[in-house]
Amino acid sequence: MKESKKSIQELTKAELEIMQIVWSLDGEFVIRDVHERMQDPKPAYSTVTTIIRILDTKGFLSHKTYGHSNVYKVEVTKEEYTDSFMHGVLNSFFGGSLSGLVNYFSARKSISTQETDEILKILDEDKK
């Protein structure tokens, strides 16, 4: 697993919910775009605004101001965040051992033959 070039903070549950929406948008967006896509019951518009400002401060987003409106764009992709998060989980809980991670899941969840075949296929392709 390649390491991320920049240090990425872990997201809170509310921040991650908003980033999932943001990652699904194409290009630049305004807060209204995010708020409209949130599931009911939707948080207050001001709550979404606050969380987006926090994400901007943390470096996940950046913005340009046009008059009284901010237009945002993604600075940390879903792939970058996932890589950073999973690298942290792997190191913090499994000492960097992929086999330890797989053993954890296999001991807690029955892995089907199909899933086992898919895992082996991925590992085989990774060797090539």
N, C-alpha and C positions, 0 to 999 in steps of 0.2 A: 504494500500500500504506500503510495507516495505521500510525503508530508506536504502540508499546505505551506505556501510561501509566506503567508501572513498569519499573525496570531488572530484567531477567531474566537470570540467569547461564546459561551453557551447561551442559547435563547431560553427565555421563560416560556411557559405554555401559551400565554397570550401573544407574545412576540412571534412564536412559531406559527400560531394560527394565522396571523397576518402575513407572515413571510410566505406561507404556503399559497395564499391568494396572490401575493405579489409575484411569486415565481411563475404562476400560471398566466400572468398578463404579458402581453407583447409590448416591449418598449417602455416608454415613459407613461406615467399615470398620475392621477390626482387622488386625493383621499377619498373622494366620492366613489371612484372606481372600486376601491377596496371595500368601503362600507356597503355598497350595493350588493356585493358578492358574499357577504357574511351571512351565515345561517341564522335563522330566527331561534330564539330571541336575540336580536342584534344588540350589541353594546351601543351606548350613546355615541354619537358622532364625535363628540369631544374626547371620549376615551380612545377611539381609534386614532384621532389626531395626536394625542399624547404618546401613544405607543409608536406611531410612525416617526414622531420627532425623536424618541429614544433610539429607534433603529437607525435613524440618520446620525445621531451622536455616536452610536456604537460602530458606525462605519458600514453597516449592512446596506444602507441607502445613501443617496446623495440627492441634492435638490438644486433647482434653479428657481429664482423668484421672478415672476412676471407681474408687475403691479402688486396686488395684494394676494396673489395666488402662487403656491409652490407646486412645481412639477417635479416629481421624483423619478429616480431610476435605481435599478439594482446595482449594487457594488460587490456583493457576495452571492455567487450563484448557489443554487441548491446543491450542485455537485461539490462545490468547495466546502459548504457547510457540512454536508454528509461525510465527506472525507475527514474533516477535522473532528467531528463528533465521534465517528466510529473509531478513529485513531485513538482518541481519548478513552473511549470505553475499552478498547482492546488493551491499552497500556495500563489503565487504572484497575481493571478487574481481572485481567487474564495475563498480566506480565508480558504483553506483546505476543502471546501465543495464540495463533489461529486455531491450532488443534484444541486448545483449552476452551476457546469460544464455541467451536463446533461440539465439543463434548458437553458443554453446559446446555446447549439447546437439545442435543440428542437425549440427554438424561431427563429433561423436563417435558419434552414433546416427542411423541412418536413420529419418527421420520419415515415417510412412505418409501416404497421401492422406487417410485417415480422421482421423488425428491432426491434420493440417494444417487440415482443415475444422473440427474441434472447436475448435482454437485460434482460428481466424478468427471462429467463431461467438461464442466467449467475448469476444473483443476487440470485436466488433460490438455485443454486448449491453451491454458495459461503457461504450460511448460513449453509449448511450441514457439 
